[in-house]
Amino acid sequence: VVKRSAEFVRHNLTTCKIDLTGPDTADVRTYWMVITDVGPDHSGVYVDKFRKEDGEWLIAHRKVRTDWFAANSHFGGGR
């Protein structure tokens, strides 16, 4: 089976939940979804740990979890 490439891809960030765990640390969950020419293609969540360095909030660690793929997804093969 030959998979065609997406004609367009839009990565959208949605709800974000921030829990301050200290004066310079935070746990953050950001939900995302990807739209392609097939419509909603796949979605999931970023699970991040942030830390503040020199007054800037930086991502110290990121785990990417994909929760759903469309049956005709360009990226997941309908998993």
All heavy atoms as a GROMACS GRO file, in nm:
protein
  638
    1VAL      N    1   0.084  -0.117   0.000
    1VAL     CA    2   0.000   0.000   0.000
    1VAL      C    3   0.089   0.124   0.000
    1VAL      O    4   0.177   0.139   0.084
    1VAL     CB    5  -0.093   0.002   0.124
    1VAL    CG1    6  -0.172   0.129   0.130
    1VAL    CG2    7  -0.182  -0.119   0.125
    2VAL      N    8   0.067   0.212  -0.095
    2VAL     CA    9   0.143   0.337  -0.103
    2VAL      C   10   0.065   0.445  -0.031
    2VAL      O   11  -0.053   0.466  -0.058
    2VAL     CB   12   0.166   0.378  -0.250
    2VAL    CG1   13   0.234   0.513  -0.257
    2VAL    CG2   14   0.246   0.272  -0.322
    3LYS      N   15   0.130   0.509   0.063
    3LYS     CA   16   0.065   0.615   0.140
    3LYS      C   17   0.094   0.748   0.074
    3LYS      O   18   0.209   0.781   0.047
    3LYS     CB   19   0.120   0.613   0.282
    3LYS     CG   20   0.028   0.676   0.382
    3LYS     CD   21   0.073   0.634   0.520
    3LYS     CE   22  -0.015   0.688   0.625
    3LYS     NZ   23  -0.128   0.613   0.659
    4ARG      N   24  -0.009   0.824   0.042
    4ARG     CA   25   0.012   0.955  -0.017
    4ARG      C   26   0.049   1.054   0.092
    4ARG      O   27   0.015   1.036   0.208
    4ARG     CB   28  -0.111   1.001  -0.094
    4ARG     CG   29  -0.231   1.025  -0.010
    4ARG     CD   30  -0.352   1.060  -0.098
    4ARG     NE   31  -0.468   1.080  -0.016
    4ARG     CZ   32  -0.500   1.195   0.044
    4ARG    NH1   33  -0.423   1.300   0.031
    4ARG    NH2   34  -0.608   1.205   0.116
    5SER      N   35   0.119   1.159   0.055
    5SER     CA   36   0.157   1.259   0.155
    5SER      C   37   0.045   1.360   0.173
    5SER      O   38  -0.037   1.381   0.084
    5SER     CB   39   0.286   1.329   0.113
    5SER     OG   40   0.269   1.394  -0.010
    6ALA      N   41   0.042   1.421   0.289
    6ALA     CA   42  -0.061   1.520   0.320
    6ALA      C   43  -0.041   1.645   0.235
    6ALA      O   44   0.071   1.690   0.214
    6ALA     CB   45  -0.056   1.556   0.468
    7GLU      N   46  -0.151   1.700   0.187
    7GLU     CA   47  -0.143   1.825   0.111
    7GLU      C   48  -0.121   1.943   0.204
    7GLU      O   49  -0.064   2.044   0.164
    7GLU     CB   50  -0.270   1.843   0.028
    7GLU     CG   51  -0.280   1.742  -0.084
    7GLU     CD   52  -0.403   1.761  -0.169
    7GLU    OE1   53  -0.452   1.875  -0.181
    7GLU    OE2   54  -0.449   1.660  -0.224
    8PHE      N   55  -0.173   1.934   0.326
    8PHE     CA   56  -0.144   2.035   0.427
    8PHE      C   57  -0.154   1.972   0.564
    8PHE      O   58  -0.220   1.870   0.583
    8PHE     CB   59  -0.236   2.158   0.417
    8PHE     CG   60  -0.378   2.129   0.456
    8PHE    CD1   61  -0.420   2.146   0.589
    8PHE    CD2   62  -0.471   2.087   0.363
    8PHE    CE1   63  -0.551   2.120   0.625
    8PHE    CE2   64  -0.602   2.060   0.400
    8PHE     CZ   65  -0.642   2.077   0.531
    9VAL      N   66  -0.084   2.031   0.660
    9VAL     CA   67  -0.083   1.983   0.799
    9VAL      C   68  -0.092   2.104   0.890
    9VAL      O   69  -0.017   2.201   0.873
    9VAL     CB   70   0.046   1.904   0.831
    9VAL    CG1   71   0.048   1.860   0.976
    9VAL    CG2   72   0.062   1.784   0.739
   10ARG      N   73  -0.186   2.102   0.984
   10ARG     CA   74  -0.198   2.208   1.084
   10ARG      C   75  -0.194   2.144   1.222
   10ARG      O   76  -0.274   2.056   1.252
   10ARG     CB   77  -0.328   2.287   1.069
   10ARG     CG   78  -0.343   2.357   0.937
   10ARG     CD   79  -0.239   2.467   0.919
   10ARG     NE   80  -0.258   2.538   0.794
   10ARG     CZ   81  -0.199   2.504   0.681
   10ARG    NH1   82  -0.120   2.400   0.675
   10ARG    NH2   83  -0.220   2.574   0.571
   11HIS      N   84  -0.100   2.187   1.302
   11HIS     CA   85  -0.083   2.136   1.438
   11HIS      C   86  -0.141   2.240   1.533
   11HIS      O   87  -0.093   2.354   1.538
   11HIS     CB   88   0.067   2.115   1.464
   11HIS     CG   89   0.097   2.057   1.596
   11HIS    ND1   90   0.133   2.135   1.703
   11HIS    CD2   91   0.100   1.930   1.639
   11HIS    CE1   92   0.156   2.057   1.807
   11HIS    NE2   93   0.136   1.932   1.771
   12ASN      N   94  -0.247   2.203   1.605
   12ASN     CA   95  -0.319   2.298   1.690
   12ASN      C   96  -0.304   2.261   1.837
   12ASN      O   97  -0.331   2.147   1.876
   12ASN     CB   98  -0.468   2.297   1.655
   12ASN     CG   99  -0.491   2.338   1.512
   12ASN    OD1  100  -0.492   2.455   1.482
   12ASN    ND2  101  -0.510   2.241   1.424
   13LEU      N  102  -0.262   2.358   1.918
   13LEU     CA  103  -0.256   2.340   2.063
   13LEU      C  104  -0.390   2.383   2.120
   13LEU      O  105  -0.445   2.485   2.079
   13LEU     CB  106  -0.143   2.422   2.122
   13LEU     CG  107  -0.004   2.390   2.067
   13LEU    CD1  108   0.099   2.482   2.129
   13LEU    CD2  109   0.032   2.246   2.088
   14THR      N  110  -0.441   2.305   2.216
   14THR     CA  111  -0.571   2.337   2.272
   14THR      C  112  -0.556   2.367   2.421
   14THR      O  113  -0.478   2.454   2.458
   14THR     CB  114  -0.672   2.224   2.244
   14THR    OG1  115  -0.630   2.104   2.309
   14THR    CG2  116  -0.686   2.197   2.095
   15THR      N  117  -0.624   2.295   2.505
   15THR     CA  118  -0.625   2.321   2.648
   15THR      C  119  -0.487   2.301   2.709
   15THR      O  120  -0.417   2.206   2.677
   15THR     CB  121  -0.725   2.226   2.718
   15THR    OG1  122  -0.850   2.239   2.654
   15THR    CG2  123  -0.738   2.257   2.866
   16CYS      N  124  -0.451   2.392   2.800
   16CYS     CA  125  -0.323   2.384   2.870
   16CYS      C  126  -0.350   2.395   3.021
   16CYS      O  127  -0.419   2.487   3.064
   16CYS     CB  128  -0.232   2.498   2.824
   16CYS     SG  129  -0.069   2.495   2.896
   17LYS      N  130  -0.296   2.302   3.098
   17LYS     CA  131  -0.311   2.304   3.244
   17LYS      C  132  -0.172   2.317   3.304
   17LYS      O  133  -0.083   2.238   3.275
   17LYS     CB  134  -0.376   2.175   3.294
   17LYS     CG  135  -0.399   2.174   3.443
   17LYS     CD  136  -0.474   2.049   3.484
   17LYS     CE  137  -0.516   2.047   3.628
   17LYS     NZ  138  -0.416   2.074   3.725
   18ILE      N  139  -0.154   2.420   3.388
   18ILE     CA  140  -0.026   2.448   3.450
   18ILE      C  141  -0.039   2.432   3.601
   18ILE      O  142  -0.125   2.495   3.663
   18ILE     CB  143   0.022   2.591   3.418
   18ILE    CG1  144   0.033   2.610   3.267
   18ILE    CG2  145   0.154   2.621   3.488
   18ILE    CD1  146   0.054   2.753   3.223
   19ASP      N  147   0.045   2.347   3.659
   19ASP     CA  148   0.053   2.331   3.804
   19ASP      C  149   0.190   2.378   3.850
   19ASP      O  150   0.292   2.315   3.816
   19ASP     CB  151   0.033   2.184   3.845
   19ASP     CG  152  -0.108   2.135   3.820
   19ASP    OD1  153  -0.202   2.208   3.856
   19ASP    OD2  154  -0.123   2.024   3.765
   20LEU      N  155   0.193   2.490   3.923
   20LEU     CA  156   0.321   2.536   3.978
   20LEU      C  157   0.360   2.441   4.091
   20LEU      O  158   0.284   2.419   4.184
   20LEU     CB  159   0.308   2.679   4.030
   20LEU     CG  160   0.277   2.783   3.922
   20LEU    CD1  161   0.251   2.919   3.985
   20LEU    CD2  162   0.389   2.790   3.820
   21THR      N  163   0.479   2.383   4.080
   21THR     CA  164   0.525   2.287   4.180
   21THR      C  165   0.631   2.348   4.272
   21THR      O  166   0.674   2.284   4.367
   21THR     CB  167   0.582   2.161   4.110
   21THR    OG1  168   0.684   2.200   4.019
   21THR    CG2  169   0.471   2.087   4.035
   22GLY      N  170   0.673   2.469   4.242
   22GLY     CA  171   0.771   2.542   4.322
   22GLY      C  172   0.789   2.679   4.260
   22GLY      O  173   0.728   2.710   4.158
   23PRO      N  174   0.874   2.763   4.318
   23PRO     CA  175   0.892   2.898   4.263
   23PRO      C  176   0.956   2.898   4.124
   23PRO      O  177   0.937   2.992   4.048
   23PRO     CB  178   0.982   2.966   4.365
   23PRO     CG  179   1.045   2.857   4.444
   23PRO     CD  180   0.953   2.740   4.438
   24ASP      N  181   1.026   2.790   4.091
   24ASP     CA  182   1.096   2.784   3.963
   24ASP      C  183   1.065   2.657   3.883
   24ASP      O  184   1.140   2.621   3.792
   24ASP     CB  185   1.248   2.792   3.985
   24ASP     CG  186   1.288   2.924   4.048
   24ASP    OD1  187   1.227   3.026   4.014
   24ASP    OD2  188   1.382   2.924   4.131
   25THR      N  189   0.956   2.587   3.919
   25THR     CA  190   0.922   2.463   3.848
   25THR      C  191   0.771   2.455   3.828
   25THR      O  192   0.692   2.510   3.905
   25THR     CB  193   0.968   2.339   3.928
   25THR    OG1  194   0.908   2.341   4.058
   25THR    CG2  195   1.120   2.332   3.940
   26ALA      N  196   0.734   2.384   3.723
   26ALA     CA  197   0.592   2.365   3.693
   26ALA      C  198   0.574   2.236   3.613
   26ALA      O  199   0.661   2.197   3.534
   26ALA     CB  200   0.537   2.482   3.614
   27ASP      N  201   0.460   2.171   3.635
   27ASP     CA  202   0.417   2.058   3.553
   27ASP      C  203   0.307   2.109   3.462
   27ASP      O  204   0.214   2.177   3.508
   27ASP     CB  205   0.362   1.944   3.640
   27ASP     CG  206   0.470   1.876   3.722
   27ASP    OD1  207   0.589   1.884   3.685
   27ASP    OD2  208   0.435   1.812   3.824
   28VAL      N  209   0.318   2.079   3.332
   28VAL     CA  210   0.225   2.134   3.234
   28VAL      C  211   0.175   2.022   3.141
   28VAL      O  212   0.254   1.939   3.097
   28VAL     CB  213   0.293   2.245   3.150
   28VAL    CG1  214   0.197   2.302   3.047
   28VAL    CG2  215   0.349   2.354   3.240
   29ARG      N  216   0.045   2.023   3.115
   29ARG     CA  217  -0.015   1.932   3.017
   29ARG      C  218  -0.080   2.020   2.910
   29ARG      O  219  -0.160   2.108   2.942
   29ARG     CB  220  -0.121   1.844   3.083
   29ARG     CG  221  -0.064   1.749   3.186
   29ARG     CD  222  -0.174   1.672   3.258
   29ARG     NE  223  -0.246   1.584   3.169
   29ARG     CZ  224  -0.209   1.458   3.141
   29ARG    NH1  225  -0.100   1.410   3.193
   29ARG    NH2  226  -0.281   1.385   3.060
   30THR      N  227  -0.044   1.995   2.785
   30THR     CA  228  -0.101   2.070   2.674
   30THR      C  229  -0.156   1.971   2.572
   30THR      O  230  -0.081   1.886   2.522
   30THR     CB  231   0.004   2.160   2.606
   30THR    OG1  232   0.063   2.245   2.705
   30THR    CG2  233  -0.058   2.245   2.497
   31TYR      N  234  -0.284   1.982   2.546
   31TYR     CA  235  -0.348   1.891   2.450
   31TYR      C  236  -0.332   1.948   2.310
   31TYR      O  237  -0.327   2.069   2.290
   31TYR     CB  238  -0.495   1.872   2.486
   31TYR     CG  239  -0.507   1.800   2.618
   31TYR    CD1  240  -0.508   1.870   2.738
   31TYR    CD2  241  -0.513   1.661   2.622
   31TYR    CE1  242  -0.514   1.805   2.859
   31TYR    CE2  243  -0.520   1.595   2.745
   31TYR     CZ  244  -0.520   1.667   2.863
   31TYR     OH  245  -0.526   1.602   2.983
   32TRP      N  246  -0.321   1.860   2.211
   32TRP     CA  247  -0.299   1.903   2.074
   32TRP      C  248  -0.377   1.813   1.979
   32TRP      O  249  -0.415   1.702   2.013
   32TRP     CB  250  -0.150   1.901   2.038
   32TRP     CG  251  -0.080   1.772   2.066
   32TRP    CD1  252  -0.011   1.740   2.180
   32TRP    CD2  253  -0.073   1.657   1.982
   32TRP    NE1  254   0.039   1.612   2.171
   32TRP    CE2  255   0.001   1.559   2.050
   32TRP    CE3  256  -0.122   1.626   1.856
   32TRP    CZ2  257   0.028   1.434   1.996
   32TRP    CZ3  258  -0.096   1.500   1.803
   32TRP    CH2  259  -0.022   1.407   1.872
   33MET      N  260  -0.401   1.865   1.859
   33MET     CA  261  -0.459   1.784   1.753
   33MET      C  262  -0.404   1.831   1.620
   33MET      O  263  -0.365   1.947   1.604
   33MET     CB  264  -0.610   1.786   1.756
   33MET     CG  265  -0.677   1.906   1.703
   33MET     SD  266  -0.854   1.879   1.717
   33MET     CE  267  -0.906   1.955   1.570
   34VAL      N  268  -0.396   1.737   1.528
   34VAL     CA  269  -0.342   1.766   1.396
   34VAL      C  270  -0.454   1.748   1.294
   34VAL      O  271  -0.525   1.648   1.295
   34VAL     CB  272  -0.224   1.672   1.363
   34VAL    CG1  273  -0.176   1.693   1.220
   34VAL    CG2  274  -0.111   1.696   1.462
   35ILE      N  275  -0.468   1.849   1.207
   35ILE     CA  276  -0.566   1.846   1.099
   35ILE      C  277  -0.488   1.837   0.969
   35ILE      O  278  -0.390   1.910   0.950
   35ILE     CB  279  -0.652   1.974   1.101
   35ILE    CG1  280  -0.710   1.993   1.238
   35ILE    CG2  281  -0.750   1.975   0.986
   35ILE    CD1  282  -0.852   2.006   1.254
   36THR      N  283  -0.531   1.748   0.882
   36THR     CA  284  -0.471   1.739   0.749
   36THR      C  285  -0.584   1.744   0.647
   36THR      O  286  -0.700   1.767   0.683
   36THR     CB  287  -0.392   1.607   0.731
   36THR    OG1  288  -0.482   1.497   0.732
   36THR    CG2  289  -0.286   1.590   0.839
   37ASP      N  290  -0.552   1.718   0.524
   37ASP     CA  291  -0.656   1.719   0.422
   37ASP      C  292  -0.758   1.607   0.440
   37ASP      O  293  -0.863   1.610   0.377
   37ASP     CB  294  -0.594   1.715   0.281
   37ASP     CG  295  -0.494   1.604   0.264
   37ASP    OD1  296  -0.404   1.590   0.349
   37ASP    OD2  297  -0.507   1.528   0.166
   38VAL      N  298  -0.734   1.511   0.530
   38VAL     CA  299  -0.835   1.408   0.561
   38VAL      C  300  -0.927   1.453   0.674
   38VAL      O  301  -1.020   1.383   0.710
   38VAL     CB  302  -0.772   1.271   0.595
   38VAL    CG1  303  -0.685   1.222   0.483
   38VAL    CG2  304  -0.696   1.274   0.727
   39GLY      N  305  -0.901   1.571   0.732
   39GLY     CA  306  -0.976   1.620   0.848
   39GLY      C  307  -0.894   1.598   0.973
   39GLY      O  308  -0.771   1.598   0.969
   40PRO      N  309  -0.961   1.575   1.089
   40PRO     CA  310  -0.886   1.544   1.210
   40PRO      C  311  -0.802   1.418   1.185
   40PRO      O  312  -0.854   1.315   1.144
   40PRO     CB  313  -0.993   1.520   1.315
   40PRO     CG  314  -1.113   1.595   1.263
   40PRO     CD  315  -1.105   1.583   1.114
   41ASP      N  316  -0.671   1.428   1.205
   41ASP     CA  317  -0.579   1.319   1.169
   41ASP      C  318  -0.532   1.241   1.291
   41ASP      O  319  -0.536   1.120   1.293
   41ASP     CB  320  -0.459   1.377   1.094
   41ASP     CG  321  -0.378   1.271   1.023
   41ASP    OD1  322  -0.303   1.198   1.090
   41ASP    OD2  323  -0.393   1.259   0.900
   42HIS      N  324  -0.485   1.312   1.394
   42HIS     CA  325  -0.444   1.247   1.518
   42HIS      C  326  -0.436   1.353   1.629
   42HIS      O  327  -0.435   1.472   1.602
   42HIS     CB  328  -0.312   1.171   1.503
   42HIS     CG  329  -0.194   1.251   1.459
   42HIS    ND1  330  -0.178   1.300   1.331
   42HIS    CD2  331  -0.083   1.290   1.526
   42HIS    CE1  332  -0.064   1.364   1.320
   42HIS    NE2  333  -0.004   1.360   1.439
   43SER      N  334  -0.436   1.304   1.754
   43SER     CA  335  -0.435   1.397   1.867
   43SER      C  336  -0.368   1.333   1.986
   43SER      O  337  -0.350   1.211   1.993
   43SER     CB  338  -0.578   1.439   1.904
   43SER     OG  339  -0.652   1.328   1.947
   44GLY      N  340  -0.332   1.419   2.082
   44GLY     CA  341  -0.266   1.368   2.201
   44GLY      C  342  -0.237   1.479   2.300
   44GLY      O  343  -0.306   1.581   2.304
   45VAL      N  344  -0.132   1.458   2.379
   45VAL     CA  345  -0.099   1.552   2.487
   45VAL      C  346   0.053   1.561   2.501
   45VAL      O  347   0.124   1.462   2.483
   45VAL     CB  348  -0.165   1.509   2.620
   45VAL    CG1  349  -0.115   1.374   2.668
   45VAL    CG2  350  -0.148   1.614   2.728
   46TYR      N  351   0.101   1.682   2.531
   46TYR     CA  352   0.239   1.702   2.576
   46TYR      C  353   0.236   1.703   2.728
   46TYR      O  354   0.156   1.777   2.788
   46TYR     CB  355   0.295   1.836   2.529
   46TYR     CG  356   0.314   1.852   2.381
   46TYR    CD1  357   0.263   1.962   2.315
   46TYR    CD2  358   0.384   1.758   2.308
   46TYR    CE1  359   0.281   1.979   2.180
   46TYR    CE2  360   0.402   1.774   2.171
   46TYR     CZ  361   0.350   1.884   2.108
   46TYR     OH  362   0.368   1.901   1.974
   47VAL      N  363   0.321   1.624   2.789
   47VAL     CA  364   0.336   1.626   2.935
   47VAL      C  365   0.476   1.682   2.960
   47VAL      O  366   0.577   1.616   2.933
   47VAL     CB  367   0.320   1.484   2.995
   47VAL    CG1  368   0.337   1.488   3.146
   47VAL    CG2  369   0.185   1.424   2.956
   48ASP      N  370   0.479   1.806   3.010
   48ASP     CA  371   0.605   1.879   3.023
   48ASP      C  372   0.640   1.909   3.168
   48ASP      O  373   0.552   1.926   3.252
   48ASP     CB  374   0.596   2.014   2.950
   48ASP     CG  375   0.576   2.000   2.802
   48ASP    OD1  376   0.628   1.903   2.742
   48ASP    OD2  377   0.509   2.087   2.743
   49LYS      N  378   0.770   1.920   3.190
   49LYS     CA  379   0.823   1.975   3.315
   49LYS      C  380   0.897   2.102   3.274
   49LYS      O  381   0.984   2.099   3.187
   49LYS     CB  382   0.916   1.877   3.383
   49LYS     CG  383   0.844   1.751   3.429
   49LYS     CD  384   0.906   1.698   3.555
   49LYS     CE  385   0.826   1.580   3.607
   49LYS     NZ  386   0.715   1.619   3.688
   50PHE      N  387   0.857   2.214   3.335
   50PHE     CA  388   0.921   2.343   3.308
   50PHE      C  389   1.009   2.382   3.425
   50PHE      O  390   0.984   2.344   3.539
   50PHE     CB  391   0.814   2.452   3.290
   50PHE     CG  392   0.757   2.460   3.152
   50PHE    CD1  393   0.674   2.362   3.103
   50PHE    CD2  394   0.784   2.570   3.072
   50PHE    CE1  395   0.618   2.371   2.976
   50PHE    CE2  396   0.730   2.581   2.945
   50PHE     CZ  397   0.646   2.481   2.897
   51ARG      N  398   1.112   2.461   3.396
   51ARG     CA  399   1.194   2.521   3.502
   51ARG      C  400   1.228   2.663   3.460
   51ARG      O  401   1.239   2.694   3.341
   51ARG     CB  402   1.319   2.439   3.529
   51ARG     CG  403   1.423   2.446   3.423
   51ARG     CD  404   1.555   2.380   3.467
   51ARG     NE  405   1.648   2.387   3.360
   51ARG     CZ  406   1.668   2.293   3.270
   51ARG    NH1  407   1.602   2.181   3.277
   51ARG    NH2  408   1.754   2.310   3.173
   52LYS      N  409   1.240   2.747   3.558
   52LYS     CA  410   1.272   2.888   3.534
   52LYS      C  411   1.422   2.906   3.550
   52LYS      O  412   1.480   2.868   3.652
   52LYS     CB  413   1.198   2.975   3.633
   52LYS     CG  414   1.196   3.122   3.601
   52LYS     CD  415   1.138   3.197   3.719
   52LYS     CE  416   1.030   3.289   3.684
   52LYS     NZ  417   0.978   3.359   3.802
   53GLU      N  418   1.485   2.962   3.445
   53GLU     CA  419   1.628   2.991   3.448
   53GLU      C  420   1.650   3.134   3.400
   53GLU      O  421   1.604   3.169   3.291
   53GLU     CB  422   1.705   2.895   3.357
   53GLU     CG  423   1.718   2.757   3.412
   53GLU     CD  424   1.808   2.669   3.326
   53GLU    OE1  425   1.879   2.722   3.236
   53GLU    OE2  426   1.806   2.548   3.347
   54ASP      N  427   1.715   3.213   3.481
   54ASP     CA  428   1.743   3.352   3.446
   54ASP      C  429   1.616   3.427   3.405
   54ASP      O  430   1.614   3.503   3.308
   54ASP     CB  431   1.849   3.362   3.334
   54ASP     CG  432   1.982   3.302   3.375
   54ASP    OD1  433   2.020   3.318   3.493
   54ASP    OD2  434   2.048   3.240   3.289
   55GLY      N  435   1.506   3.400   3.476
   55GLY     CA  436   1.381   3.470   3.452
   55GLY      C  437   1.299   3.416   3.336
   55GLY      O  438   1.191   3.465   3.309
   56GLU      N  439   1.347   3.311   3.267
   56GLU     CA  440   1.274   3.252   3.154
   56GLU      C  441   1.226   3.113   3.189
   56GLU      O  442   1.299   3.033   3.247
   56GLU     CB  443   1.367   3.240   3.032
   56GLU     CG  444   1.375   3.360   2.945
   56GLU     CD  445   1.446   3.324   2.816
   56GLU    OE1  446   1.378   3.281   2.721
   56GLU    OE2  447   1.568   3.341   2.811
   57TRP      N  448   1.102   3.082   3.150
   57TRP     CA  449   1.049   2.948   3.168
   57TRP      C  450   1.090   2.863   3.048
   57TRP      O  451   1.064   2.899   2.933
   57TRP     CB  452   0.897   2.952   3.180
   57TRP     CG  453   0.853   3.002   3.313
   57TRP    CD1  454   0.817   3.129   3.346
   57TRP    CD2  455   0.842   2.926   3.433
   57TRP    NE1  456   0.784   3.136   3.479
   57TRP    CE2  457   0.799   3.012   3.535
   57TRP    CE3  458   0.865   2.792   3.466
   57TRP    CZ2  459   0.778   2.970   3.666
   57TRP    CZ3  460   0.844   2.750   3.596
   57TRP    CH2  461   0.801   2.838   3.694
   58LEU      N  462   1.156   2.750   3.077
   58LEU     CA  463   1.207   2.661   2.973
   58LEU      C  464   1.149   2.521   2.992
   58LEU      O  465   1.124   2.479   3.106
   58LEU     CB  466   1.359   2.652   2.979
   58LEU     CG  467   1.435   2.784   2.972
   58LEU    CD1  468   1.583   2.761   2.997
   58LEU    CD2  469   1.413   2.850   2.838
   59ILE      N  470   1.133   2.448   2.884
   59ILE     CA  471   1.090   2.309   2.895
   59ILE      C  472   1.213   2.226   2.933
   59ILE      O  473   1.311   2.219   2.859
   59ILE     CB  474   1.030   2.257   2.762
   59ILE    CG1  475   0.906   2.338   2.726
   59ILE    CG2  476   0.998   2.107   2.772
   59ILE    CD1  477   0.849   2.305   2.588
   60ALA      N  478   1.208   2.164   3.050
   60ALA     CA  479   1.318   2.080   3.097
   60ALA      C  480   1.303   1.937   3.048
   60ALA      O  481   1.401   1.867   3.024
   60ALA     CB  482   1.323   2.083   3.250
   61HIS      N  483   1.178   1.893   3.032
   61HIS     CA  484   1.152   1.756   2.985
   61HIS      C  485   1.015   1.752   2.919
   61HIS      O  486   0.921   1.815   2.967
   61HIS     CB  487   1.154   1.658   3.103
   61HIS     CG  488   1.132   1.517   3.061
   61HIS    ND1  489   1.008   1.458   3.060
   61HIS    CD2  490   1.219   1.424   3.017
   61HIS    CE1  491   1.019   1.334   3.018
   61HIS    NE2  492   1.146   1.310   2.991
   62ARG      N  493   1.005   1.679   2.809
   62ARG     CA  494   0.877   1.666   2.739
   62ARG      C  495   0.852   1.520   2.704
   62ARG      O  496   0.939   1.452   2.650
   62ARG     CB  497   0.875   1.749   2.611
   62ARG     CG  498   0.755   1.716   2.522
   62ARG     CD  499   0.737   1.815   2.412
   62ARG     NE  500   0.668   1.931   2.469
   62ARG     CZ  501   0.638   2.041   2.403
   62ARG    NH1  502   0.674   2.053   2.277
   62ARG    NH2  503   0.576   2.140   2.462
   63LYS      N  504   0.732   1.474   2.736
   63LYS     CA  505   0.686   1.342   2.691
   63LYS      C  506   0.568   1.368   2.597
   63LYS      O  507   0.476   1.441   2.633
   63LYS     CB  508   0.641   1.258   2.810
   63LYS     CG  509   0.591   1.122   2.770
   63LYS     CD  510   0.549   1.040   2.891
   63LYS     CE  511   0.495   0.906   2.845
   63LYS     NZ  512   0.443   0.829   2.955
   64VAL      N  513   0.573   1.311   2.478
   64VAL     CA  514   0.465   1.328   2.381
   64VAL      C  515   0.384   1.199   2.379
   64VAL      O  516   0.440   1.091   2.362
   64VAL     CB  517   0.521   1.356   2.239
   64VAL    CG1  518   0.407   1.373   2.140
   64VAL    CG2  519   0.611   1.478   2.241
   65ARG      N  520   0.254   1.213   2.401
   65ARG     CA  521   0.166   1.097   2.396
   65ARG      C  522   0.061   1.119   2.288
   65ARG      O  523  -0.006   1.222   2.287
   65ARG     CB  524   0.099   1.076   2.532
   65ARG     CG  525   0.021   0.946   2.539
   65ARG     CD  526  -0.046   0.928   2.673
   65ARG     NE  527  -0.169   1.009   2.673
   65ARG     CZ  528  -0.229   1.052   2.781
   65ARG    NH1  529  -0.178   1.029   2.900
   65ARG    NH2  530  -0.341   1.120   2.772
   66THR      N  531   0.052   1.025   2.195
   66THR     CA  532  -0.052   1.031   2.093
   66THR      C  533  -0.164   0.938   2.138
   66THR      O  534  -0.141   0.820   2.162
   66THR     CB  535   0.003   0.988   1.955
   66THR    OG1  536   0.114   1.071   1.923
   66THR    CG2  537  -0.103   1.000   1.848
   67ASP      N  538  -0.285   0.995   2.151
   67ASP     CA  539  -0.399   0.919   2.202
   67ASP      C  540  -0.489   0.862   2.094
   67ASP      O  541  -0.561   0.766   2.118
   67ASP     CB  542  -0.485   1.010   2.292
   67ASP     CG  543  -0.411   1.055   2.416
   67ASP    OD1  544  -0.326   0.980   2.467
   67ASP    OD2  545  -0.438   1.168   2.462
   68TRP      N  546  -0.487   0.923   1.975
   68TRP     CA  547  -0.584   0.884   1.874
   68TRP      C  548  -0.531   0.912   1.735
   68TRP      O  549  -0.464   1.011   1.712
   68TRP     CB  550  -0.713   0.963   1.898
   68TRP     CG  551  -0.816   0.944   1.792
   68TRP    CD1  552  -0.906   0.842   1.783
   68TRP    CD2  553  -0.840   1.028   1.679
   68TRP    NE1  554  -0.984   0.857   1.671
   68TRP    CE2  555  -0.946   0.972   1.605
   68TRP    CE3  556  -0.782   1.144   1.632
   68TRP    CZ2  557  -0.995   1.028   1.488
   68TRP    CZ3  558  -0.830   1.201   1.515
   68TRP    CH2  559  -0.936   1.143   1.446
   69PHE      N  560  -0.559   0.819   1.644
   69PHE     CA  561  -0.532   0.836   1.500
   69PHE      C  562  -0.661   0.809   1.424
   69PHE      O  563  -0.733   0.714   1.456
   69PHE     CB  564  -0.428   0.736   1.450
   69PHE     CG  565  -0.288   0.763   1.494
   69PHE    CD1  566  -0.236   0.700   1.606
   69PHE    CD2  567  -0.206   0.848   1.422
   69PHE    CE1  568  -0.106   0.723   1.646
   69PHE    CE2  569  -0.075   0.872   1.461
   69PHE     CZ  570  -0.025   0.809   1.573
   70ALA      N  571  -0.688   0.885   1.320
   70ALA     CA  572  -0.800   0.855   1.230
   70ALA      C  573  -0.766   0.729   1.151
   70ALA      O  574  -0.649   0.697   1.130
   70ALA     CB  575  -0.822   0.972   1.134
   71ALA      N  576  -0.868   0.659   1.108
   71ALA     CA  577  -0.847   0.536   1.029
   71ALA      C  578  -0.767   0.566   0.902
   71ALA      O  579  -0.688   0.483   0.857
   71ALA     CB  580  -0.981   0.474   0.996
   72ASN      N  581  -0.784   0.685   0.846
   72ASN     CA  582  -0.713   0.723   0.723
   72ASN      C  583  -0.602   0.825   0.749
   72ASN      O  584  -0.565   0.902   0.661
   72ASN     CB  585  -0.811   0.775   0.618
   72ASN     CG  586  -0.893   0.894   0.668
   72ASN    OD1  587  -0.895   0.924   0.788
   72ASN    ND2  588  -0.960   0.962   0.578
   73SER      N  589  -0.547   0.822   0.869
   73SER     CA  590  -0.441   0.916   0.909
   73SER      C  591  -0.320   0.909   0.815
   73SER      O  592  -0.280   0.801   0.772
   73SER     CB  593  -0.394   0.883   1.052
   73SER     OG  594  -0.278   0.956   1.084
   74HIS      N  595  -0.262   1.024   0.788
   74HIS     CA  596  -0.137   1.028   0.713
   74HIS      C  597  -0.020   0.983   0.798
   74HIS      O  598   0.085   0.948   0.746
   74HIS     CB  599  -0.108   1.171   0.664
   74HIS     CG  600  -0.196   1.216   0.553
   74HIS    ND1  601  -0.184   1.167   0.425
   74HIS    CD2  602  -0.296   1.306   0.549
   74HIS    CE1  603  -0.272   1.224   0.347
   74HIS    NE2  604  -0.343   1.309   0.419
   75PHE      N  605  -0.034   0.983   0.929
   75PHE     CA  606   0.079   0.961   1.018
   75PHE      C  607   0.071   0.834   1.102
   75PHE      O  608   0.172   0.788   1.151
   75PHE     CB  609   0.094   1.082   1.112
   75PHE     CG  610   0.123   1.207   1.038
   75PHE    CD1  611   0.019   1.291   0.997
   75PHE    CD2  612   0.252   1.243   1.004
   75PHE    CE1  613   0.044   1.406   0.926
   75PHE    CE2  614   0.278   1.359   0.934
   75PHE     CZ  615   0.175   1.440   0.895
   76GLY      N  616  -0.049   0.778   1.122
   76GLY     CA  617  -0.058   0.667   1.214
   76GLY      C  618  -0.113   0.539   1.159
   76GLY      O  619  -0.119   0.439   1.228
   77GLY      N  620  -0.158   0.540   1.037
   77GLY     CA  621  -0.208   0.416   0.979
   77GLY      C  622  -0.329   0.359   1.049
   77GLY      O  623  -0.350   0.239   1.050
   78GLY      N  624  -0.408   0.446   1.114
   78GLY     CA  625  -0.531   0.399   1.178
   78GLY      C  626  -0.510   0.322   1.305
   78GLY      O  627  -0.591   0.239   1.344
   79ARG      N  628  -0.400   0.351   1.375
   79ARG     CA  629  -0.376   0.282   1.502
   79ARG      C  630  -0.478   0.317   1.605
   79ARG      O  631  -0.533   0.422   1.613
   79ARG     CB  632  -0.239   0.320   1.557
   79ARG     CG  633  -0.128   0.249   1.485
   79ARG     CD  634   0.000   0.277   1.551
   79ARG     NE  635   0.074   0.364   1.458
   79ARG     CZ  636   0.180   0.432   1.489
   79ARG    NH1  637   0.227   0.430   1.610
   79ARG    NH2  638   0.243   0.504   1.401
   0.00000   0.00000   0.00000
